Amino acid sequence: MHDENAMVLTELSEKSDQELRDILDKLDAQEQKLSYERRIMHAKIDILKAELLARLKEKHRQGKGIVTGRDLERLTEILARYLSKNKAD
């Protein structure tokens, strides 16, 4: 699909007005579909974040620890990647 989109933009001066309109309509429809899918994805992300936040709040309310050993491992990994990336720059 990427190659197809790149081909669409070649030799524009040789395409008729109708061909350009058809290409534009097709690309607009693709953009609308992607935009819809993006909105759905963001809604799912928001729902998952809200659920996790509610669980963390409940754990905190119960006096349970909300940071696990795995959380600390992940944080260490993230920081190590960040530091090694910035050291290379």
PyMOL Python script that loads the backbone (N, CA, C, O; Angstrom):
from pymol import cmd

cmd.read_pdbstr("""\
ATOM      1  N   MET A   1       0.818  -1.184   0.000  1.00  0.00           N
ATOM      2  CA  MET A   1       0.000   0.000   0.000  1.00  0.00           C
ATOM      3  C   MET A   1       0.868   1.256   0.000  1.00  0.00           C
ATOM      4  O   MET A   1       0.532   2.241  -0.657  1.00  0.00           O
ATOM      5  N   HIS A   2       1.964   1.227   0.722  1.00  0.00           N
ATOM      6  CA  HIS A   2       2.865   2.370   0.752  1.00  0.00           C
ATOM      7  C   HIS A   2       3.369   2.674  -0.657  1.00  0.00           C
ATOM      8  O   HIS A   2       3.399   3.836  -1.062  1.00  0.00           O
ATOM      9  N   ASP A   3       3.767   1.638  -1.412  1.00  0.00           N
ATOM     10  CA  ASP A   3       4.248   1.847  -2.782  1.00  0.00           C
ATOM     11  C   ASP A   3       3.138   2.404  -3.660  1.00  0.00           C
ATOM     12  O   ASP A   3       3.382   3.256  -4.514  1.00  0.00           O
ATOM     13  N   GLU A   4       1.915   1.920  -3.447  1.00  0.00           N
ATOM     14  CA  GLU A   4       0.776   2.396  -4.225  1.00  0.00           C
ATOM     15  C   GLU A   4       0.546   3.883  -3.976  1.00  0.00           C
ATOM     16  O   GLU A   4       0.302   4.640  -4.916  1.00  0.00           O
ATOM     17  N   ASN A   5       0.623   4.304  -2.715  1.00  0.00           N
ATOM     18  CA  ASN A   5       0.438   5.727  -2.401  1.00  0.00           C
ATOM     19  C   ASN A   5       1.547   6.573  -2.994  1.00  0.00           C
ATOM     20  O   ASN A   5       1.299   7.694  -3.438  1.00  0.00           O
ATOM     21  N   ALA A   6       2.765   6.056  -3.009  1.00  0.00           N
ATOM     22  CA  ALA A   6       3.874   6.797  -3.600  1.00  0.00           C
ATOM     23  C   ALA A   6       3.673   6.934  -5.110  1.00  0.00           C
ATOM     24  O   ALA A   6       3.968   7.982  -5.683  1.00  0.00           O
ATOM     25  N   MET A   7       3.177   5.887  -5.746  1.00  0.00           N
ATOM     26  CA  MET A   7       2.943   5.916  -7.187  1.00  0.00           C
ATOM     27  C   MET A   7       1.858   6.923  -7.560  1.00  0.00           C
ATOM     28  O   MET A   7       1.899   7.512  -8.640  1.00  0.00           O
ATOM     29  N   VAL A   8       0.898   7.117  -6.677  1.00  0.00           N
ATOM     30  CA  VAL A   8      -0.207   8.042  -6.920  1.00  0.00           C
ATOM     31  C   VAL A   8       0.312   9.447  -7.182  1.00  0.00           C
ATOM     32  O   VAL A   8      -0.275  10.197  -7.962  1.00  0.00           O
ATOM     33  N   LEU A   9       1.402   9.798  -6.536  1.00  0.00           N
ATOM     34  CA  LEU A   9       1.914  11.163  -6.629  1.00  0.00           C
ATOM     35  C   LEU A   9       2.948  11.361  -7.731  1.00  0.00           C
ATOM     36  O   LEU A   9       3.569  12.420  -7.815  1.00  0.00           O
ATOM     37  N   THR A  10       3.133  10.373  -8.557  1.00  0.00           N
ATOM     38  CA  THR A  10       4.086  10.522  -9.666  1.00  0.00           C
ATOM     39  C   THR A  10       3.351  10.963 -10.927  1.00  0.00           C
ATOM     40  O   THR A  10       2.191  10.615 -11.144  1.00  0.00           O
ATOM     41  N   GLU A  11       4.029  11.710 -11.723  1.00  0.00           N
ATOM     42  CA  GLU A  11       3.526  12.149 -13.024  1.00  0.00           C
ATOM     43  C   GLU A  11       2.143  12.789 -12.925  1.00  0.00           C
ATOM     44  O   GLU A  11       1.255  12.493 -13.724  1.00  0.00           O
ATOM     45  N   LEU A  12       1.973  13.653 -11.956  1.00  0.00           N
ATOM     46  CA  LEU A  12       0.673  14.301 -11.765  1.00  0.00           C
ATOM     47  C   LEU A  12       0.273  15.144 -12.967  1.00  0.00           C
ATOM     48  O   LEU A  12      -0.907  15.231 -13.305  1.00  0.00           O
ATOM     49  N   SER A  13       1.238  15.752 -13.601  1.00  0.00           N
ATOM     50  CA  SER A  13       0.919  16.624 -14.743  1.00  0.00           C
ATOM     51  C   SER A  13       0.332  15.845 -15.922  1.00  0.00           C
ATOM     52  O   SER A  13      -0.314  16.428 -16.792  1.00  0.00           O
ATOM     53  N   GLU A  14       0.555  14.539 -15.950  1.00  0.00           N
ATOM     54  CA  GLU A  14       0.031  13.718 -17.044  1.00  0.00           C
ATOM     55  C   GLU A  14      -1.354  13.158 -16.746  1.00  0.00           C
ATOM     56  O   GLU A  14      -1.972  12.553 -17.621  1.00  0.00           O
ATOM     57  N   LYS A  15      -1.848  13.347 -15.532  1.00  0.00           N
ATOM     58  CA  LYS A  15      -3.153  12.807 -15.159  1.00  0.00           C
ATOM     59  C   LYS A  15      -4.238  13.836 -15.483  1.00  0.00           C
ATOM     60  O   LYS A  15      -4.023  15.046 -15.412  1.00  0.00           O
ATOM     61  N   SER A  16      -5.409  13.308 -15.841  1.00  0.00           N
ATOM     62  CA  SER A  16      -6.543  14.193 -16.129  1.00  0.00           C
ATOM     63  C   SER A  16      -7.106  14.747 -14.825  1.00  0.00           C
ATOM     64  O   SER A  16      -6.804  14.256 -13.737  1.00  0.00           O
ATOM     65  N   ASP A  17      -7.923  15.770 -14.961  1.00  0.00           N
ATOM     66  CA  ASP A  17      -8.580  16.337 -13.781  1.00  0.00           C
ATOM     67  C   ASP A  17      -9.395  15.270 -13.056  1.00  0.00           C
ATOM     68  O   ASP A  17      -9.393  15.204 -11.827  1.00  0.00           O
ATOM     69  N   GLN A  18     -10.088  14.436 -13.825  1.00  0.00           N
ATOM     70  CA  GLN A  18     -10.919  13.397 -13.207  1.00  0.00           C
ATOM     71  C   GLN A  18     -10.058  12.365 -12.473  1.00  0.00           C
ATOM     72  O   GLN A  18     -10.425  11.904 -11.392  1.00  0.00           O
ATOM     73  N   GLU A  19      -8.923  12.007 -13.056  1.00  0.00           N
ATOM     74  CA  GLU A  19      -8.020  11.076 -12.373  1.00  0.00           C
ATOM     75  C   GLU A  19      -7.530  11.658 -11.049  1.00  0.00           C
ATOM     76  O   GLU A  19      -7.446  10.955 -10.042  1.00  0.00           O
ATOM     77  N   LEU A  20      -7.210  12.947 -11.065  1.00  0.00           N
ATOM     78  CA  LEU A  20      -6.774  13.603  -9.830  1.00  0.00           C
ATOM     79  C   LEU A  20      -7.893  13.620  -8.792  1.00  0.00           C
ATOM     80  O   LEU A  20      -7.650  13.385  -7.608  1.00  0.00           O
ATOM     81  N   ARG A  21      -9.126  13.899  -9.237  1.00  0.00           N
ATOM     82  CA  ARG A  21     -10.264  13.888  -8.310  1.00  0.00           C
ATOM     83  C   ARG A  21     -10.482  12.490  -7.734  1.00  0.00           C
ATOM     84  O   ARG A  21     -10.747  12.341  -6.541  1.00  0.00           O
ATOM     85  N   ASP A  22     -10.370  11.471  -8.578  1.00  0.00           N
ATOM     86  CA  ASP A  22     -10.552  10.088  -8.126  1.00  0.00           C
ATOM     87  C   ASP A  22      -9.495   9.705  -7.093  1.00  0.00           C
ATOM     88  O   ASP A  22      -9.797   9.076  -6.079  1.00  0.00           O
ATOM     89  N   ILE A  23      -8.261  10.094  -7.367  1.00  0.00           N
ATOM     90  CA  ILE A  23      -7.164   9.818  -6.420  1.00  0.00           C
ATOM     91  C   ILE A  23      -7.435  10.533  -5.100  1.00  0.00           C
ATOM     92  O   ILE A  23      -7.287   9.954  -4.024  1.00  0.00           O
ATOM     93  N   LEU A  24      -7.827  11.784  -5.197  1.00  0.00           N
ATOM     94  CA  LEU A  24      -8.118  12.566  -3.995  1.00  0.00           C
ATOM     95  C   LEU A  24      -9.258  11.939  -3.196  1.00  0.00           C
ATOM     96  O   LEU A  24      -9.180  11.851  -1.971  1.00  0.00           O
ATOM     97  N   ASP A  25     -10.309  11.506  -3.877  1.00  0.00           N
ATOM     98  CA  ASP A  25     -11.436  10.857  -3.198  1.00  0.00           C
ATOM     99  C   ASP A  25     -10.991   9.574  -2.494  1.00  0.00           C
ATOM    100  O   ASP A  25     -11.393   9.303  -1.363  1.00  0.00           O
ATOM    101  N   LYS A  26     -10.165   8.798  -3.173  1.00  0.00           N
ATOM    102  CA  LYS A  26      -9.683   7.539  -2.605  1.00  0.00           C
ATOM    103  C   LYS A  26      -8.826   7.798  -1.362  1.00  0.00           C
ATOM    104  O   LYS A  26      -8.986   7.135  -0.337  1.00  0.00           O
ATOM    105  N   LEU A  27      -7.925   8.761  -1.467  1.00  0.00           N
ATOM    106  CA  LEU A  27      -7.063   9.085  -0.332  1.00  0.00           C
ATOM    107  C   LEU A  27      -7.876   9.665   0.828  1.00  0.00           C
ATOM    108  O   LEU A  27      -7.592   9.382   1.992  1.00  0.00           O
ATOM    109  N   ASP A  28      -8.877  10.470   0.508  1.00  0.00           N
ATOM    110  CA  ASP A  28      -9.732  11.030   1.549  1.00  0.00           C
ATOM    111  C   ASP A  28     -10.487   9.919   2.283  1.00  0.00           C
ATOM    112  O   ASP A  28     -10.615   9.953   3.507  1.00  0.00           O
ATOM    113  N   ALA A  29     -10.980   8.947   1.538  1.00  0.00           N
ATOM    114  CA  ALA A  29     -11.688   7.821   2.158  1.00  0.00           C
ATOM    115  C   ALA A  29     -10.743   7.017   3.051  1.00  0.00           C
ATOM    116  O   ALA A  29     -11.134   6.585   4.136  1.00  0.00           O
ATOM    117  N   GLN A  30      -9.510   6.815   2.606  1.00  0.00           N
ATOM    118  CA  GLN A  30      -8.520   6.105   3.420  1.00  0.00           C
ATOM    119  C   GLN A  30      -8.225   6.880   4.705  1.00  0.00           C
ATOM    120  O   GLN A  30      -8.108   6.297   5.783  1.00  0.00           O
ATOM    121  N   GLU A  31      -8.106   8.198   4.573  1.00  0.00           N
ATOM    122  CA  GLU A  31      -7.817   9.031   5.743  1.00  0.00           C
ATOM    123  C   GLU A  31      -8.965   8.975   6.736  1.00  0.00           C
ATOM    124  O   GLU A  31      -8.734   8.899   7.943  1.00  0.00           O
ATOM    125  N   GLN A  32     -10.201   9.012   6.249  1.00  0.00           N
ATOM    126  CA  GLN A  32     -11.359   8.939   7.134  1.00  0.00           C
ATOM    127  C   GLN A  32     -11.398   7.605   7.880  1.00  0.00           C
ATOM    128  O   GLN A  32     -11.714   7.562   9.069  1.00  0.00           O
ATOM    129  N   LYS A  33     -11.078   6.528   7.183  1.00  0.00           N
ATOM    130  CA  LYS A  33     -11.051   5.199   7.813  1.00  0.00           C
ATOM    131  C   LYS A  33      -9.975   5.151   8.900  1.00  0.00           C
ATOM    132  O   LYS A  33     -10.228   4.678  10.008  1.00  0.00           O
ATOM    133  N   LEU A  34      -8.784   5.638   8.583  1.00  0.00           N
ATOM    134  CA  LEU A  34      -7.695   5.643   9.563  1.00  0.00           C
ATOM    135  C   LEU A  34      -8.035   6.530  10.755  1.00  0.00           C
ATOM    136  O   LEU A  34      -7.731   6.183  11.896  1.00  0.00           O
ATOM    137  N   SER A  35      -8.653   7.658  10.497  1.00  0.00           N
ATOM    138  CA  SER A  35      -9.029   8.563  11.573  1.00  0.00           C
ATOM    139  C   SER A  35     -10.037   7.892  12.504  1.00  0.00           C
ATOM    140  O   SER A  35      -9.935   8.008  13.725  1.00  0.00           O
ATOM    141  N   TYR A  36     -11.001   7.198  11.928  1.00  0.00           N
ATOM    142  CA  TYR A  36     -11.988   6.466  12.726  1.00  0.00           C
ATOM    143  C   TYR A  36     -11.301   5.402  13.575  1.00  0.00           C
ATOM    144  O   TYR A  36     -11.574   5.281  14.769  1.00  0.00           O
ATOM    145  N   GLU A  37     -10.414   4.635  12.958  1.00  0.00           N
ATOM    146  CA  GLU A  37      -9.702   3.587  13.683  1.00  0.00           C
ATOM    147  C   GLU A  37      -8.840   4.187  14.798  1.00  0.00           C
ATOM    148  O   GLU A  37      -8.728   3.601  15.874  1.00  0.00           O
ATOM    149  N   ARG A  38      -8.240   5.332  14.551  1.00  0.00           N
ATOM    150  CA  ARG A  38      -7.437   6.010  15.566  1.00  0.00           C
ATOM    151  C   ARG A  38      -8.307   6.431  16.742  1.00  0.00           C
ATOM    152  O   ARG A  38      -7.912   6.267  17.896  1.00  0.00           O
ATOM    153  N   ARG A  39      -9.481   6.969  16.459  1.00  0.00           N
ATOM    154  CA  ARG A  39     -10.384   7.376  17.541  1.00  0.00           C
ATOM    155  C   ARG A  39     -10.822   6.180  18.375  1.00  0.00           C
ATOM    156  O   ARG A  39     -10.905   6.273  19.600  1.00  0.00           O
ATOM    157  N   ILE A  40     -11.100   5.057  17.719  1.00  0.00           N
ATOM    158  CA  ILE A  40     -11.473   3.834  18.433  1.00  0.00           C
ATOM    159  C   ILE A  40     -10.308   3.367  19.297  1.00  0.00           C
ATOM    160  O   ILE A  40     -10.504   2.984  20.451  1.00  0.00           O
ATOM    161  N   MET A  41      -9.102   3.396  18.747  1.00  0.00           N
ATOM    162  CA  MET A  41      -7.912   2.977  19.496  1.00  0.00           C
ATOM    163  C   MET A  41      -7.712   3.859  20.724  1.00  0.00           C
ATOM    164  O   MET A  41      -7.422   3.355  21.809  1.00  0.00           O
ATOM    165  N   HIS A  42      -7.865   5.166  20.562  1.00  0.00           N
ATOM    166  CA  HIS A  42      -7.701   6.084  21.695  1.00  0.00           C
ATOM    167  C   HIS A  42      -8.775   5.836  22.756  1.00  0.00           C
ATOM    168  O   HIS A  42      -8.495   5.931  23.951  1.00  0.00           O
ATOM    169  N   ALA A  43      -9.996   5.519  22.331  1.00  0.00           N
ATOM    170  CA  ALA A  43     -11.060   5.221  23.294  1.00  0.00           C
ATOM    171  C   ALA A  43     -10.714   3.969  24.097  1.00  0.00           C
ATOM    172  O   ALA A  43     -10.908   3.935  25.312  1.00  0.00           O
ATOM    173  N   LYS A  44     -10.205   2.947  23.424  1.00  0.00           N
ATOM    174  CA  LYS A  44      -9.804   1.719  24.122  1.00  0.00           C
ATOM    175  C   LYS A  44      -8.671   1.998  25.110  1.00  0.00           C
ATOM    176  O   LYS A  44      -8.675   1.494  26.232  1.00  0.00           O
ATOM    177  N   ILE A  45      -7.707   2.804  24.680  1.00  0.00           N
ATOM    178  CA  ILE A  45      -6.595   3.170  25.566  1.00  0.00           C
ATOM    179  C   ILE A  45      -7.116   3.911  26.784  1.00  0.00           C
ATOM    180  O   ILE A  45      -6.696   3.635  27.908  1.00  0.00           O
ATOM    181  N   ASP A  46      -8.027   4.851  26.570  1.00  0.00           N
ATOM    182  CA  ASP A  46      -8.596   5.609  27.690  1.00  0.00           C
ATOM    183  C   ASP A  46      -9.334   4.691  28.667  1.00  0.00           C
ATOM    184  O   ASP A  46      -9.219   4.855  29.882  1.00  0.00           O
ATOM    185  N   ILE A  47     -10.084   3.734  28.144  1.00  0.00           N
ATOM    186  CA  ILE A  47     -10.810   2.789  29.002  1.00  0.00           C
ATOM    187  C   ILE A  47      -9.839   1.950  29.823  1.00  0.00           C
ATOM    188  O   ILE A  47     -10.041   1.760  31.022  1.00  0.00           O
ATOM    189  N   LEU A  48      -8.787   1.449  29.184  1.00  0.00           N
ATOM    190  CA  LEU A  48      -7.797   0.635  29.896  1.00  0.00           C
ATOM    191  C   LEU A  48      -7.062   1.441  30.958  1.00  0.00           C
ATOM    192  O   LEU A  48      -6.830   0.952  32.064  1.00  0.00           O
ATOM    193  N   LYS A  49      -6.696   2.671  30.625  1.00  0.00           N
ATOM    194  CA  LYS A  49      -6.023   3.525  31.609  1.00  0.00           C
ATOM    195  C   LYS A  49      -6.937   3.798  32.803  1.00  0.00           C
ATOM    196  O   LYS A  49      -6.493   3.769  33.951  1.00  0.00           O
ATOM    197  N   ALA A  50      -8.207   4.061  32.529  1.00  0.00           N
ATOM    198  CA  ALA A  50      -9.156   4.336  33.616  1.00  0.00           C
ATOM    199  C   ALA A  50      -9.309   3.108  34.509  1.00  0.00           C
ATOM    200  O   ALA A  50      -9.374   3.241  35.731  1.00  0.00           O
ATOM    201  N   GLU A  51      -9.365   1.927  33.921  1.00  0.00           N
ATOM    202  CA  GLU A  51      -9.479   0.700  34.714  1.00  0.00           C
ATOM    203  C   GLU A  51      -8.241   0.492  35.574  1.00  0.00           C
ATOM    204  O   GLU A  51      -8.353   0.174  36.758  1.00  0.00           O
ATOM    205  N   LEU A  52      -7.080   0.668  34.996  1.00  0.00           N
ATOM    206  CA  LEU A  52      -5.849   0.519  35.778  1.00  0.00           C
ATOM    207  C   LEU A  52      -5.771   1.543  36.903  1.00  0.00           C
ATOM    208  O   LEU A  52      -5.365   1.217  38.019  1.00  0.00           O
ATOM    209  N   LEU A  53      -6.157   2.769  36.611  1.00  0.00           N
ATOM    210  CA  LEU A  53      -6.143   3.807  37.632  1.00  0.00           C
ATOM    211  C   LEU A  53      -7.103   3.463  38.770  1.00  0.00           C
ATOM    212  O   LEU A  53      -6.767   3.634  39.942  1.00  0.00           O
ATOM    213  N   ALA A  54      -8.289   2.982  38.426  1.00  0.00           N
ATOM    214  CA  ALA A  54      -9.258   2.593  39.453  1.00  0.00           C
ATOM    215  C   ALA A  54      -8.696   1.472  40.323  1.00  0.00           C
ATOM    216  O   ALA A  54      -8.871   1.483  41.542  1.00  0.00           O
ATOM    217  N   ARG A  55      -8.029   0.515  39.707  1.00  0.00           N
ATOM    218  CA  ARG A  55      -7.426  -0.585  40.474  1.00  0.00           C
ATOM    219  C   ARG A  55      -6.315  -0.082  41.384  1.00  0.00           C
ATOM    220  O   ARG A  55      -6.214  -0.504  42.536  1.00  0.00           O
ATOM    221  N   LEU A  56      -5.481   0.816  40.872  1.00  0.00           N
ATOM    222  CA  LEU A  56      -4.412   1.372  41.704  1.00  0.00           C
ATOM    223  C   LEU A  56      -4.976   2.147  42.893  1.00  0.00           C
ATOM    224  O   LEU A  56      -4.475   2.041  44.012  1.00  0.00           O
ATOM    225  N   LYS A  57      -6.023   2.926  42.635  1.00  0.00           N
ATOM    226  CA  LYS A  57      -6.643   3.681  43.719  1.00  0.00           C
ATOM    227  C   LYS A  57      -7.219   2.740  44.772  1.00  0.00           C
ATOM    228  O   LYS A  57      -7.108   3.000  45.970  1.00  0.00           O
ATOM    229  N   GLU A  58      -7.828   1.655  44.328  1.00  0.00           N
ATOM    230  CA  GLU A  58      -8.394   0.693  45.268  1.00  0.00           C
ATOM    231  C   GLU A  58      -7.288   0.020  46.081  1.00  0.00           C
ATOM    232  O   GLU A  58      -7.432  -0.154  47.291  1.00  0.00           O
ATOM    233  N   LYS A  59      -6.198  -0.357  45.438  1.00  0.00           N
ATOM    234  CA  LYS A  59      -5.070  -0.953  46.163  1.00  0.00           C
ATOM    235  C   LYS A  59      -4.524   0.034  47.193  1.00  0.00           C
ATOM    236  O   LYS A  59      -4.223  -0.341  48.326  1.00  0.00           O
ATOM    237  N   HIS A  60      -4.403   1.277  46.793  1.00  0.00           N
ATOM    238  CA  HIS A  60      -3.902   2.302  47.707  1.00  0.00           C
ATOM    239  C   HIS A  60      -4.857   2.477  48.889  1.00  0.00           C
ATOM    240  O   HIS A  60      -4.425   2.591  50.035  1.00  0.00           O
ATOM    241  N   ARG A  61      -6.154   2.495  48.597  1.00  0.00           N
ATOM    242  CA  ARG A  61      -7.164   2.636  49.644  1.00  0.00           C
ATOM    243  C   ARG A  61      -7.082   1.486  50.641  1.00  0.00           C
ATOM    244  O   ARG A  61      -7.311   1.669  51.837  1.00  0.00           O
ATOM    245  N   GLN A  62      -6.750   0.291  50.131  1.00  0.00           N
ATOM    246  CA  GLN A  62      -6.644  -0.884  50.993  1.00  0.00           C
ATOM    247  C   GLN A  62      -5.294  -0.960  51.698  1.00  0.00           C
ATOM    248  O   GLN A  62      -5.048  -1.874  52.485  1.00  0.00           O
ATOM    249  N   GLY A  63      -4.434  -0.009  51.414  1.00  0.00           N
ATOM    250  CA  GLY A  63      -3.120   0.001  52.054  1.00  0.00           C
ATOM    251  C   GLY A  63      -2.111  -0.927  51.403  1.00  0.00           C
ATOM    252  O   GLY A  63      -1.044  -1.176  51.963  1.00  0.00           O
ATOM    253  N   LYS A  64      -2.435  -1.433  50.241  1.00  0.00           N
ATOM    254  CA  LYS A  64      -1.519  -2.320  49.522  1.00  0.00           C
ATOM    255  C   LYS A  64      -0.517  -1.490  48.727  1.00  0.00           C
ATOM    256  O   LYS A  64      -0.794  -0.358  48.331  1.00  0.00           O
ATOM    257  N   GLY A  65       0.642  -2.077  48.505  1.00  0.00           N
ATOM    258  CA  GLY A  65       1.640  -1.413  47.669  1.00  0.00           C
ATOM    259  C   GLY A  65       1.166  -1.337  46.230  1.00  0.00           C
ATOM    260  O   GLY A  65       0.589  -2.291  45.707  1.00  0.00           O
ATOM    261  N   ILE A  66       1.405  -0.219  45.604  1.00  0.00           N
ATOM    262  CA  ILE A  66       0.952  -0.072  44.217  1.00  0.00           C
ATOM    263  C   ILE A  66       2.108  -0.169  43.226  1.00  0.00           C
ATOM    264  O   ILE A  66       1.883  -0.208  42.016  1.00  0.00           O
ATOM    265  N   VAL A  67       3.337  -0.209  43.723  1.00  0.00           N
ATOM    266  CA  VAL A  67       4.507  -0.380  42.865  1.00  0.00           C
ATOM    267  C   VAL A  67       5.057  -1.767  43.130  1.00  0.00           C
ATOM    268  O   VAL A  67       5.383  -2.119  44.264  1.00  0.00           O
ATOM    269  N   THR A  68       5.155  -2.558  42.055  1.00  0.00           N
ATOM    270  CA  THR A  68       5.637  -3.929  42.195  1.00  0.00           C
ATOM    271  C   THR A  68       7.107  -4.018  41.800  1.00  0.00           C
ATOM    272  O   THR A  68       7.681  -3.077  41.252  1.00  0.00           O
ATOM    273  N   GLY A  69       7.691  -5.156  42.086  1.00  0.00           N
ATOM    274  CA  GLY A  69       9.065  -5.405  41.662  1.00  0.00           C
ATOM    275  C   GLY A  69       9.190  -5.324  40.156  1.00  0.00           C
ATOM    276  O   GLY A  69      10.189  -4.825  39.637  1.00  0.00           O
ATOM    277  N   ARG A  70       8.180  -5.814  39.449  1.00  0.00           N
ATOM    278  CA  ARG A  70       8.195  -5.761  37.975  1.00  0.00           C
ATOM    279  C   ARG A  70       8.157  -4.310  37.504  1.00  0.00           C
ATOM    280  O   ARG A  70       8.810  -3.957  36.521  1.00  0.00           O
ATOM    281  N   ASP A  71       7.398  -3.473  38.198  1.00  0.00           N
ATOM    282  CA  ASP A  71       7.366  -2.042  37.847  1.00  0.00           C
ATOM    283  C   ASP A  71       8.759  -1.441  37.949  1.00  0.00           C
ATOM    284  O   ASP A  71       9.181  -0.683  37.076  1.00  0.00           O
ATOM    285  N   LEU A  72       9.459  -1.775  38.997  1.00  0.00           N
ATOM    286  CA  LEU A  72      10.816  -1.251  39.193  1.00  0.00           C
ATOM    287  C   LEU A  72      11.765  -1.775  38.120  1.00  0.00           C
ATOM    288  O   LEU A  72      12.627  -1.041  37.636  1.00  0.00           O
ATOM    289  N   GLU A  73      11.606  -3.051  37.747  1.00  0.00           N
ATOM    290  CA  GLU A  73      12.436  -3.610  36.675  1.00  0.00           C
ATOM    291  C   GLU A  73      12.189  -2.868  35.367  1.00  0.00           C
ATOM    292  O   GLU A  73      13.129  -2.516  34.654  1.00  0.00           O
ATOM    293  N   ARG A  74      10.920  -2.635  35.063  1.00  0.00           N
ATOM    294  CA  ARG A  74      10.583  -1.921  33.824  1.00  0.00           C
ATOM    295  C   ARG A  74      11.134  -0.504  33.837  1.00  0.00           C
ATOM    296  O   ARG A  74      11.660  -0.025  32.833  1.00  0.00           O
ATOM    297  N   LEU A  75      11.011   0.158  34.972  1.00  0.00           N
ATOM    298  CA  LEU A  75      11.543   1.513  35.092  1.00  0.00           C
ATOM    299  C   LEU A  75      13.047   1.522  34.882  1.00  0.00           C
ATOM    300  O   LEU A  75      13.581   2.404  34.210  1.00  0.00           O
ATOM    301  N   THR A  76      13.725   0.546  35.454  1.00  0.00           N
ATOM    302  CA  THR A  76      15.176   0.438  35.283  1.00  0.00           C
ATOM    303  C   THR A  76      15.531   0.232  33.813  1.00  0.00           C
ATOM    304  O   THR A  76      16.468   0.846  33.305  1.00  0.00           O
ATOM    305  N   GLU A  77      14.777  -0.637  33.130  1.00  0.00           N
ATOM    306  CA  GLU A  77      15.016  -0.889  31.703  1.00  0.00           C
ATOM    307  C   GLU A  77      14.796   0.381  30.882  1.00  0.00           C
ATOM    308  O   GLU A  77      15.596   0.711  30.006  1.00  0.00           O
ATOM    309  N   ILE A  78      13.716   1.079  31.170  1.00  0.00           N
ATOM    310  CA  ILE A  78      13.393   2.310  30.436  1.00  0.00           C
ATOM    311  C   ILE A  78      14.477   3.355  30.651  1.00  0.00           C
ATOM    312  O   ILE A  78      14.939   3.983  29.699  1.00  0.00           O
ATOM    313  N   LEU A  79      14.880   3.538  31.899  1.00  0.00           N
ATOM    314  CA  LEU A  79      15.915   4.528  32.195  1.00  0.00           C
ATOM    315  C   LEU A  79      17.248   4.147  31.555  1.00  0.00           C
ATOM    316  O   LEU A  79      17.964   5.013  31.052  1.00  0.00           O
ATOM    317  N   ALA A  80      17.582   2.861  31.571  1.00  0.00           N
ATOM    318  CA  ALA A  80      18.836   2.416  30.959  1.00  0.00           C
ATOM    319  C   ALA A  80      18.830   2.699  29.460  1.00  0.00           C
ATOM    320  O   ALA A  80      19.827   3.171  28.913  1.00  0.00           O
ATOM    321  N   ARG A  81      17.699   2.410  28.788  1.00  0.00           N
ATOM    322  CA  ARG A  81      17.598   2.702  27.349  1.00  0.00           C
ATOM    323  C   ARG A  81      17.702   4.197  27.099  1.00  0.00           C
ATOM    324  O   ARG A  81      18.393   4.634  26.179  1.00  0.00           O
ATOM    325  N   TYR A  82      17.017   4.975  27.917  1.00  0.00           N
ATOM    326  CA  TYR A  82      17.030   6.429  27.764  1.00  0.00           C
ATOM    327  C   TYR A  82      18.446   6.970  27.940  1.00  0.00           C
ATOM    328  O   TYR A  82      18.910   7.791  27.148  1.00  0.00           O
ATOM    329  N   LEU A  83      19.119   6.507  28.973  1.00  0.00           N
ATOM    330  CA  LEU A  83      20.475   6.997  29.234  1.00  0.00           C
ATOM    331  C   LEU A  83      21.444   6.582  28.149  1.00  0.00           C
ATOM    332  O   LEU A  83      22.292   7.373  27.736  1.00  0.00           O
ATOM    333  N   SER A  84      21.329   5.333  27.675  1.00  0.00           N
ATOM    334  CA  SER A  84      22.255   4.881  26.625  1.00  0.00           C
ATOM    335  C   SER A  84      21.971   5.614  25.310  1.00  0.00           C
ATOM    336  O   SER A  84      22.900   5.897  24.553  1.00  0.00           O
ATOM    337  N   LYS A  85      20.704   5.922  25.030  1.00  0.00           N
ATOM    338  CA  LYS A  85      20.363   6.670  23.821  1.00  0.00           C
ATOM    339  C   LYS A  85      20.928   8.081  23.897  1.00  0.00           C
ATOM    340  O   LYS A  85      21.543   8.558  22.943  1.00  0.00           O
ATOM    341  N   ASN A  86      20.725   8.746  25.020  1.00  0.00           N
ATOM    342  CA  ASN A  86      21.196  10.120  25.161  1.00  0.00           C
ATOM    343  C   ASN A  86      22.723  10.201  25.252  1.00  0.00           C
ATOM    344  O   ASN A  86      23.317  11.208  24.867  1.00  0.00           O
ATOM    345  N   LYS A  87      23.348   9.152  25.756  1.00  0.00           N
ATOM    346  CA  LYS A  87      24.815   9.126  25.816  1.00  0.00           C
ATOM    347  C   LYS A  87      25.400   9.041  24.405  1.00  0.00           C
ATOM    348  O   LYS A  87      26.450   9.616  24.122  1.00  0.00           O
ATOM    349  N   ALA A  88      24.699   8.308  23.518  1.00  0.00           N
ATOM    350  CA  ALA A  88      25.146   8.151  22.132  1.00  0.00           C
ATOM    351  C   ALA A  88      24.994   9.445  21.356  1.00  0.00           C
ATOM    352  O   ALA A  88      25.761   9.711  20.430  1.00  0.00           O
ATOM    353  N   ASP A  89      24.005  10.254  21.728  1.00  0.00           N
ATOM    354  CA  ASP A  89      23.744  11.522  21.018  1.00  0.00           C
ATOM    355  C   ASP A  89      24.749  12.521  21.410  1.00  0.00           C
ATOM    356  O   ASP A  89      24.713  13.654  20.930  1.00  0.00           O
TER     357      ASP A  89
END
""", "prot")
cmd.dss("prot")
cmd.show_as("cartoon", "prot")
cmd.util.cbc("prot")
cmd.orient("prot")
